[in-house]
Amino acid sequence: MNQNILGDKKKSSFDDNLADYVNAIFDREAELEKLKKAKEIIVPKPEIVVSNVSRVVYDLAYFNKLDIEVKAKEKLTFEESQRRLEKAGYERHLSFQEQIGLILLRLEGKLSGKLEETAENMLKPKSEWCNQLYNSRDENFIVVEEIINSTAMINQGLDVVSKYHRVKKFTTRGIILGNYNNLKNIHEQNSSLVEYLFTKPFAQLPVQIQKEGGLWTTHVLWPVARGFFNPFYIYGIEYRMASRGVRKKKEDKRFDEILK
C-alpha cells in the first residue's frame, strides 16, 4: 500500500488526530477481510430515513423543520454514535450536504438563535459523522445515502446495498485516489460532483470554501465524515468521530411536504 496516502499534506490544522486517522486506514484493510467473510446480511430499517439529498434545497425553511443537536458529542465509532443518537431520541446523523448547507447559511449571515449556535459549533475543530458511505470504483465516485449502519453496509457490499439505498454515481475525473484533492481542481473537471456535495455550483460558494474545500477517497467503501483539515473537507474513515443527531420536529406535520 502507498504509505504517502495524504499526498503533500503532512498534518491537519483542523483535527489533531491525523496519526490516528492514518493508522486507521491500514487497520481498515485487515478489517475489510473479516467483513468479507461474514455471512449475515442486515437489511436497513427504511422507516428511519428522513433526508432526500438529491431533491431538497437546504434553505432556512428546511432547517426550521429539523431539531439538530447544538453541540456535537464525544468521538465515537459510527455504530456507537448511531446507538447514542437513537437512545437520545434522534433519528440519524446529518448528511454532508445538510452540514454544509447550514454552514453556508451561517457564512451568509442568515442564521440566528439555536441554528446559528449549531452552525458555529460545526465550524469548530472537530470532525463529525455524516449519514453516508462513499468509495471510488471502476472510474466512478459512488455515494450511498441515508445509512444507519456502516458495518452492515460494508459487509453486504455495494451491489446489495444499492438495492435498499439511493446510490449516486459520478466520474472520478479531477480526483486522485489516496490523495488530498482541492475543491477547485475537482471543479475544473468534475463540476457536477462539487455541486452535489456542496449544494451549490462552485462559483456560488464563498471564497473560503472554494479555497479550503476538498475531498479524500480511495477504492474502499468508507463511512463519510466532515472536517479533518478544515470544516469544508469531506473524507472517508472507519474510526471515531464526533456525534451529532437530527430528527424531525414532531409538532410540524408539514415537514414531509418539503421533501416532495
TORVEXSE-477145 format. One record per residue: residue in one letter; x, y, z of N, C-alpha, C in turn; residue number from 1. Coordinates in steps of 0.1 Angstrom, whole numbers. Example, Ala and Ser with C-alpha at 12.3 -4.5 7.8 and 13.67 -1.06 7.14 Angstrom:
BEGIN
[rec "A" [132 -57 78] [123 -45 78] [132 -33 78] 1]
[rec "S" [128 -22 71] [137 -11 71] [129 0 79] 2]
END
This chain:
BEGIN
[rec "M" [8 -12 0] [0 0 0] [9 12 0] 1]
[rec "N" [4 23 -7] [11 35 -7] [11 42 6] 2]
[rec "Q" [23 44 12] [24 50 25] [20 65 25] 3]
[rec "N" [22 71 14] [20 86 13] [6 89 10] 4]
[rec "I" [-4 84 18] [-18 84 14] [-23 99 14] 5]
[rec "L" [-17 108 21] [-22 121 22] [-15 131 12] 6]
[rec "G" [-8 126 3] [-1 135 -7] [9 144 0] 7]
[rec "D" [8 157 -3] [17 167 3] [13 171 17] 8]
[rec "K" [1 168 21] [-4 172 34] [2 163 45] 9]
[rec "K" [10 169 54] [16 162 65] [9 162 78] 10]
[rec "K" [1 172 80] [-7 172 93] [-19 181 91] 11]
[rec "S" [-28 179 100] [-41 186 99] [-41 198 108] 12]
[rec "S" [-46 209 103] [-47 221 112] [-61 222 118] 13]
[rec "F" [-70 213 114] [-84 213 119] [-86 202 129] 14]
[rec "D" [-81 190 127] [-83 179 136] [-69 174 141] 15]
[rec "D" [-67 172 154] [-54 168 159] [-52 153 159] 16]
[rec "N" [-61 145 152] [-59 131 153] [-54 125 139] 17]
[rec "L" [-45 132 133] [-40 128 120] [-34 114 121] 18]
[rec "A" [-25 112 131] [-18 99 132] [-28 88 134] 19]
[rec "D" [-38 90 142] [-49 80 144] [-56 77 131] 20]
[rec "Y" [-58 88 123] [-65 86 110] [-57 77 101] 21]
[rec "V" [-44 80 100] [-35 73 91] [-34 58 95] 22]
[rec "N" [-33 56 108] [-32 42 113] [-45 35 111] 23]
[rec "A" [-56 42 112] [-69 35 110] [-71 30 96] 24]
[rec "I" [-65 37 86] [-66 33 72] [-59 20 70] 25]
[rec "F" [-48 18 76] [-41 5 75] [-48 -6 83] 26]
[rec "D" [-54 -2 94] [-61 -12 102] [-74 -16 94] 27]
[rec "R" [-79 -7 86] [-92 -10 79] [-90 -21 69] 28]
[rec "E" [-78 -22 63] [-76 -32 53] [-78 -46 59] 29]
[rec "A" [-73 -48 71] [-75 -61 78] [-89 -63 82] 30]
[rec "E" [-96 -52 86] [-110 -53 90] [-119 -57 78] 31]
[rec "L" [-115 -52 66] [-123 -55 54] [-123 -70 51] 32]
[rec "E" [-112 -76 53] [-110 -90 51] [-120 -98 60] 33]
[rec "K" [-121 -94 72] [-130 -101 81] [-145 -98 77] 34]
[rec "L" [-148 -86 73] [-162 -83 69] [-166 -91 56] 35]
[rec "K" [-157 -94 47] [-160 -101 35] [-164 -116 38] 36]
[rec "K" [-159 -121 50] [-162 -135 53] [-175 -136 61] 37]
[rec "A" [-181 -125 66] [-193 -126 73] [-205 -130 64] 38]
[rec "K" [-214 -138 69] [-224 -143 61] [-238 -136 63] 39]
[rec "E" [-240 -130 74] [-252 -124 77] [-254 -111 69] 40]
[rec "I" [-266 -110 63] [-270 -97 56] [-280 -90 64] 41]
[rec "I" [-278 -78 68] [-287 -70 76] [-294 -60 67] 42]
[rec "V" [-307 -60 67] [-315 -51 58] [-318 -39 67] 43]
[rec "P" [-315 -27 62] [-317 -14 70] [-332 -12 72] 44]
[rec "K" [-334 -4 83] [-348 0 86] [-352 12 78] 45]
[rec "P" [-361 11 68] [-364 22 60] [-372 33 67] 46]
[rec "E" [-379 30 78] [-387 40 85] [-378 51 91] 47]
[rec "I" [-365 49 93] [-357 59 99] [-352 69 89] 48]
[rec "V" [-354 67 76] [-349 76 66] [-357 89 66] 49]
[rec "V" [-350 100 66] [-356 113 66] [-351 122 54] 50]
[rec "S" [-338 123 53] [-332 132 43] [-334 127 28] 51]
[rec "N" [-336 136 19] [-336 133 5] [-326 143 -2] 52]
[rec "V" [-313 139 -1] [-303 149 -5] [-303 153 -20] 53]
[rec "S" [-310 145 -28] [-309 148 -42] [-320 158 -47] 54]
[rec "R" [-330 160 -38] [-340 170 -42] [-342 181 -32] 55]
[rec "V" [-337 181 -21] [-340 191 -11] [-331 203 -13] 56]
[rec "V" [-337 215 -11] [-330 227 -11] [-327 231 4] 57]
[rec "Y" [-314 233 7] [-311 235 21] [-311 249 24] 58]
[rec "D" [-323 254 26] [-326 268 29] [-330 269 44] 59]
[rec "L" [-333 281 48] [-337 283 62] [-350 276 65] 60]
[rec "A" [-359 275 56] [-372 268 58] [-370 253 61] 61]
[rec "Y" [-360 247 54] [-357 233 56] [-352 231 70] 62]
[rec "F" [-342 239 74] [-336 237 88] [-346 240 99] 63]
[rec "N" [-356 249 97] [-366 252 107] [-375 240 110] 64]
[rec "K" [-375 230 101] [-383 218 103] [-375 207 111] 65]
[rec "L" [-363 210 114] [-354 200 120] [-351 204 134] 66]
[rec "D" [-349 194 142] [-343 195 156] [-329 189 156] 67]
[rec "I" [-319 198 156] [-305 193 155] [-298 196 168] 68]
[rec "E" [-290 186 172] [-282 188 184] [-272 200 182] 69]
[rec "V" [-273 209 191] [-265 221 190] [-250 218 191] 70]
[rec "K" [-246 210 200] [-232 207 202] [-229 192 200] 71]
[rec "A" [-219 189 191] [-215 176 188] [-209 169 201] 72]
[rec "K" [-212 156 203] [-208 149 215] [-195 142 212] 73]
[rec "E" [-190 135 222] [-177 129 222] [-175 120 210] 74]
[rec "K" [-163 117 206] [-160 109 194] [-162 95 197] 75]
[rec "L" [-170 89 187] [-174 75 188] [-173 69 174] 76]
[rec "T" [-173 55 173] [-174 49 160] [-188 52 154] 77]
[rec "F" [-190 49 142] [-203 53 135] [-214 45 142] 78]
[rec "E" [-212 32 145] [-223 24 151] [-225 29 166] 79]
[rec "E" [-215 32 173] [-216 37 187] [-224 50 186] 80]
[rec "S" [-221 59 177] [-227 71 176] [-242 70 172] 81]
[rec "Q" [-245 61 163] [-259 59 159] [-267 54 171] 82]
[rec "R" [-262 45 179] [-269 40 191] [-271 51 201] 83]
[rec "R" [-261 60 202] [-263 71 211] [-274 80 207] 84]
[rec "L" [-274 83 193] [-285 92 188] [-299 86 190] 85]
[rec "E" [-300 73 188] [-313 67 189] [-318 67 204] 86]
[rec "K" [-308 64 213] [-311 64 227] [-315 78 232] 87]
[rec "A" [-310 88 226] [-313 102 229] [-325 107 222] 88]
[rec "G" [-331 99 214] [-343 103 207] [-341 109 193] 89]
[rec "Y" [-329 109 188] [-326 114 174] [-327 102 165] 90]
[rec "E" [-328 105 152] [-331 95 141] [-318 91 134] 91]
[rec "R" [-309 101 133] [-297 98 124] [-287 109 125] 92]
[rec "H" [-276 107 118] [-266 118 116] [-271 127 105] 93]
[rec "L" [-266 139 104] [-269 148 93] [-260 143 81] 94]
[rec "S" [-265 146 69] [-257 143 57] [-246 154 56] 95]
[rec "F" [-236 151 47] [-226 161 45] [-233 174 39] 96]
[rec "Q" [-243 172 30] [-249 183 24] [-257 192 34] 97]
[rec "E" [-263 185 44] [-270 193 54] [-261 201 63] 98]
[rec "Q" [-249 195 66] [-240 202 74] [-234 214 66] 99]
[rec "I" [-230 212 54] [-225 223 46] [-236 233 43] 100]
[rec "G" [-248 229 41] [-259 238 39] [-261 247 51] 101]
[rec "L" [-260 242 63] [-262 250 75] [-250 260 76] 102]
[rec "I" [-238 255 74] [-226 263 74] [-227 274 64] 103]
[rec "L" [-232 272 52] [-233 282 42] [-243 293 47] 104]
[rec "L" [-254 289 53] [-263 299 58] [-257 308 69] 105]
[rec "R" [-248 302 77] [-241 309 87] [-231 319 81] 106]
[rec "L" [-224 314 71] [-214 323 64] [-221 335 57] 107]
[rec "E" [-233 332 52] [-241 342 46] [-249 351 55] 108]
[rec "G" [-247 349 68] [-254 357 78] [-269 356 79] 109]
[rec "K" [-274 344 76] [-288 342 75] [-294 334 87] 110]
[rec "L" [-285 331 97] [-290 323 109] [-290 332 121] 111]
[rec "S" [-298 327 131] [-299 333 144] [-303 322 154] 112]
[rec "G" [-302 325 167] [-306 316 177] [-299 303 177] 113]
[rec "K" [-307 292 179] [-302 279 180] [-295 274 168] 114]
[rec "L" [-300 277 156] [-294 273 144] [-280 280 142] 115]
[rec "E" [-279 292 145] [-266 299 144] [-256 293 154] 116]
[rec "E" [-261 290 166] [-252 283 176] [-247 270 171] 117]
[rec "T" [-256 262 164] [-253 249 159] [-242 250 148] 118]
[rec "A" [-245 260 139] [-235 261 128] [-221 266 133] 119]
[rec "E" [-221 274 143] [-209 279 149] [-201 267 155] 120]
[rec "N" [-209 257 161] [-203 246 167] [-197 237 156] 121]
[rec "M" [-203 236 144] [-198 228 133] [-185 234 128] 122]
[rec "L" [-183 247 130] [-171 253 125] [-159 251 134] 123]
[rec "K" [-161 245 146] [-150 243 155] [-142 231 151] 124]
[rec "P" [-130 230 155] [-121 219 151] [-124 205 156] 125]
[rec "K" [-134 199 150] [-139 186 154] [-145 179 142] 126]
[rec "S" [-140 168 138] [-146 161 126] [-158 154 131] 127]
[rec "E" [-169 153 123] [-181 146 127] [-187 138 116] 128]
[rec "W" [-195 128 120] [-200 118 111] [-211 124 102] 129]
[rec "C" [-213 118 90] [-224 121 81] [-231 107 79] 130]
[rec "N" [-243 108 74] [-251 95 72] [-249 90 58] 131]
[rec "Q" [-237 89 54] [-234 84 40] [-221 75 40] 132]
[rec "L" [-220 67 30] [-208 60 26] [-203 64 13] 133]
[rec "Y" [-190 63 10] [-186 65 -4] [-174 57 -7] 134]
[rec "N" [-171 55 -20] [-158 50 -25] [-157 53 -39] 135]
[rec "S" [-146 49 -45] [-143 51 -59] [-141 37 -65] 136]
[rec "R" [-148 34 -76] [-147 21 -82] [-150 22 -97] 137]
[rec "D" [-142 15 -105] [-144 15 -119] [-146 29 -125] 138]
[rec "E" [-137 38 -121] [-138 52 -126] [-150 59 -122] 139]
[rec "N" [-157 54 -111] [-169 61 -106] [-167 65 -92] 140]
[rec "F" [-171 77 -88] [-172 81 -74] [-186 78 -70] 141]
[rec "I" [-187 70 -59] [-200 65 -56] [-204 69 -41] 142]
[rec "V" [-216 74 -40] [-221 78 -27] [-233 70 -23] 143]
[rec "V" [-233 64 -12] [-245 57 -7] [-252 66 4] 144]
[rec "E" [-264 69 2] [-271 79 10] [-279 73 21] 145]
[rec "E" [-281 80 32] [-291 77 42] [-288 64 50] 146]
[rec "I" [-275 62 53] [-272 49 60] [-273 51 76] 147]
[rec "I" [-276 40 83] [-276 40 97] [-267 30 103] 148]
[rec "N" [-261 21 95] [-252 11 100] [-241 8 90] 149]
[rec "S" [-230 15 92] [-219 14 82] [-213 0 81] 150]
[rec "T" [-211 -7 92] [-205 -20 92] [-214 -30 84] 151]
[rec "A" [-227 -29 86] [-236 -38 79] [-236 -35 64] 152]
[rec "M" [-235 -22 61] [-235 -18 46] [-222 -23 40] 153]
[rec "I" [-211 -21 46] [-198 -26 40] [-198 -41 40] 154]
[rec "N" [-204 -48 49] [-205 -62 50] [-213 -67 38] 155]
[rec "Q" [-224 -61 35] [-232 -65 24] [-226 -63 10] 156]
[rec "G" [-218 -52 9] [-212 -49 -4] [-220 -39 -12] 157]
[rec "L" [-214 -32 -20] [-221 -21 -28] [-233 -26 -36] 158]
[rec "D" [-231 -38 -42] [-242 -43 -51] [-255 -46 -44] 159]
[rec "V" [-253 -51 -31] [-265 -54 -23] [-271 -41 -17] 160]
[rec "V" [-262 -33 -12] [-266 -20 -6] [-274 -12 -16] 161]
[rec "S" [-271 -12 -28] [-278 -3 -38] [-292 -7 -40] 162]
[rec "K" [-296 -20 -36] [-310 -24 -37] [-319 -17 -27] 163]
[rec "Y" [-313 -13 -16] [-320 -7 -5] [-318 8 -2] 164]
[rec "H" [-308 13 -8] [-304 27 -6] [-302 34 -19] 165]
[rec "R" [-304 47 -19] [-301 56 -30] [-286 57 -32] 166]
[rec "V" [-282 54 -44] [-267 54 -47] [-265 64 -58] 167]
[rec "K" [-256 74 -56] [-252 84 -66] [-239 80 -72] 168]
[rec "K" [-238 82 -85] [-225 79 -92] [-221 91 -100] 169]
[rec "F" [-208 94 -99] [-201 105 -106] [-188 99 -112] 170]
[rec "T" [-183 106 -121] [-170 103 -127] [-159 106 -116] 171]
[rec "T" [-148 100 -117] [-137 103 -108] [-127 113 -114] 172]
[rec "R" [-131 120 -125] [-122 130 -131] [-119 141 -121] 173]
[rec "G" [-107 145 -120] [-103 155 -111] [-100 150 -97] 174]
[rec "I" [-101 137 -95] [-98 131 -82] [-86 121 -83] 175]
[rec "I" [-77 123 -74] [-65 114 -73] [-68 105 -61] 176]
[rec "L" [-69 92 -63] [-72 84 -52] [-61 83 -42] 177]
[rec "G" [-64 83 -29] [-54 83 -19] [-47 96 -16] 178]
[rec "N" [-52 107 -22] [-45 120 -21] [-56 130 -17] 179]
[rec "Y" [-51 141 -11] [-59 153 -8] [-62 159 -22] 180]
[rec "N" [-75 162 -24] [-80 168 -36] [-87 181 -34] 181]
[rec "N" [-80 192 -38] [-86 205 -37] [-99 207 -44] 182]
[rec "L" [-108 214 -39] [-122 216 -45] [-121 223 -58] 183]
[rec "K" [-112 233 -59] [-111 240 -72] [-106 230 -83] 184]
[rec "N" [-97 222 -80] [-92 212 -90] [-102 202 -94] 185]
[rec "I" [-110 198 -85] [-121 189 -88] [-131 196 -97] 186]
[rec "H" [-135 208 -93] [-145 216 -101] [-141 217 -116] 187]
[rec "E" [-128 219 -118] [-124 221 -132] [-127 209 -141] 188]
[rec "Q" [-128 197 -135] [-130 186 -144] [-143 178 -140] 189]
[rec "N" [-149 182 -129] [-160 174 -123] [-170 183 -116] 190]
[rec "S" [-175 193 -122] [-183 203 -116] [-196 198 -110] 191]
[rec "S" [-202 187 -116] [-214 182 -111] [-212 175 -97] 192]
[rec "L" [-201 169 -95] [-198 163 -82] [-197 174 -71] 193]
[rec "V" [-190 185 -74] [-189 196 -65] [-202 202 -61] 194]
[rec "E" [-211 204 -71] [-224 209 -69] [-232 200 -60] 195]
[rec "Y" [-231 187 -63] [-238 177 -55] [-234 177 -40] 196]
[rec "L" [-221 177 -38] [-216 176 -24] [-217 189 -16] 197]
[rec "F" [-215 201 -23] [-215 213 -16] [-228 222 -18] 198]
[rec "T" [-238 215 -25] [-252 220 -26] [-253 233 -36] 199]
[rec "K" [-242 238 -41] [-243 249 -50] [-232 248 -60] 200]
[rec "P" [-233 254 -72] [-222 255 -81] [-210 261 -75] 201]
[rec "F" [-198 257 -79] [-186 262 -74] [-185 277 -73] 202]
[rec "A" [-190 284 -84] [-189 299 -85] [-197 306 -74] 203]
[rec "Q" [-208 299 -69] [-217 305 -59] [-212 302 -45] 204]
[rec "L" [-202 294 -43] [-197 291 -29] [-188 303 -24] 205]
[rec "P" [-188 305 -11] [-179 315 -5] [-165 312 -9] 206]
[rec "V" [-157 323 -10] [-143 321 -14] [-136 312 -4] 207]
[rec "Q" [-139 313 8] [-132 305 18] [-134 290 15] 208]
[rec "I" [-146 286 11] [-149 272 8] [-142 268 -5] 209]
[rec "Q" [-142 277 -15] [-136 275 -28] [-121 272 -25] 210]
[rec "K" [-115 279 -16] [-100 277 -14] [-97 265 -5] 211]
[rec "E" [-106 263 5] [-102 253 16] [-110 240 14] 212]
[rec "G" [-121 240 7] [-128 227 5] [-120 216 -2] 213]
[rec "G" [-123 204 1] [-116 193 -5] [-122 180 -2] 214]
[rec "L" [-115 169 -8] [-120 156 -7] [-109 146 -7] 215]
[rec "W" [-110 135 1] [-101 124 1] [-109 111 -1] 216]
[rec "T" [-105 102 -10] [-112 90 -12] [-102 79 -17] 217]
[rec "T" [-106 66 -16] [-99 55 -21] [-109 45 -27] 218]
[rec "H" [-105 33 -31] [-114 23 -36] [-122 17 -25] 219]
[rec "V" [-119 19 -13] [-125 13 -1] [-139 20 2] 220]
[rec "L" [-149 12 5] [-162 18 9] [-161 23 23] 221]
[rec "W" [-162 36 25] [-159 42 38] [-172 49 43] 222]
[rec "P" [-174 50 57] [-184 59 62] [-178 74 60] 223]
[rec "V" [-187 83 58] [-182 97 55] [-182 106 67] 224]
[rec "A" [-172 114 68] [-171 124 79] [-167 137 72] 225]
[rec "R" [-171 148 80] [-167 162 75] [-158 168 85] 226]
[rec "G" [-147 174 80] [-138 181 89] [-123 177 85] 227]
[rec "F" [-115 173 95] [-102 169 93] [-92 181 91] 228]
[rec "F" [-90 184 78] [-81 196 75] [-88 209 79] 229]
[rec "N" [-101 210 76] [-109 222 79] [-124 218 79] 230]
[rec "P" [-133 227 82] [-147 224 83] [-153 220 69] 231]
[rec "F" [-146 223 58] [-152 221 45] [-146 210 37] 232]
[rec "Y" [-141 200 45] [-134 189 39] [-141 176 41] 233]
[rec "I" [-143 168 31] [-150 155 32] [-141 143 30] 234]
[rec "Y" [-142 134 38] [-133 122 37] [-140 110 43] 235]
[rec "G" [-134 98 40] [-140 85 45] [-130 79 55] 236]
[rec "I" [-136 73 65] [-128 67 76] [-137 58 84] 237]
[rec "E" [-131 48 90] [-138 39 100] [-130 41 113] 238]
[rec "Y" [-134 51 120] [-127 54 132] [-136 61 142] 239]
[rec "R" [-132 70 150] [-140 77 160] [-142 92 156] 240]
[rec "M" [-154 96 154] [-157 110 150] [-167 115 160] 241]
[rec "A" [-169 128 159] [-179 135 168] [-193 131 164] 242]
[rec "S" [-202 131 173] [-216 125 171] [-226 137 172] 243]
[rec "R" [-234 139 162] [-245 149 163] [-257 143 157] 244]
[rec "G" [-268 145 164] [-281 139 159] [-291 149 153] 245]
[rec "V" [-300 144 145] [-311 152 140] [-324 144 139] 246]
[rec "R" [-335 151 141] [-348 145 140] [-358 155 134] 247]
[rec "K" [-369 150 129] [-380 159 126] [-386 166 138] 248]
[rec "K" [-390 178 137] [-397 184 148] [-411 178 148] 249]
[rec "K" [-415 172 159] [-427 164 160] [-440 173 158] 250]
[rec "E" [-439 186 162] [-451 194 162] [-454 199 148] 251]
[rec "D" [-444 198 138] [-446 203 125] [-450 192 115] 252]
[rec "K" [-462 190 112] [-467 179 103] [-465 182 89] 253]
[rec "R" [-460 194 85] [-458 198 71] [-444 195 67] 254]
[rec "F" [-436 189 75] [-422 187 71] [-420 179 58] 255]
[rec "D" [-428 168 57] [-427 159 46] [-430 167 32] 256]
[rec "E" [-438 178 33] [-441 185 21] [-428 191 14] 257]
[rec "I" [-418 194 23] [-405 199 17] [-398 189 9] 258]
[rec "L" [-400 176 12] [-393 166 5] [-399 161 -7] 259]
[rec "K" [-411 166 -10] [-418 161 -22] [-414 169 -35] 260]
END
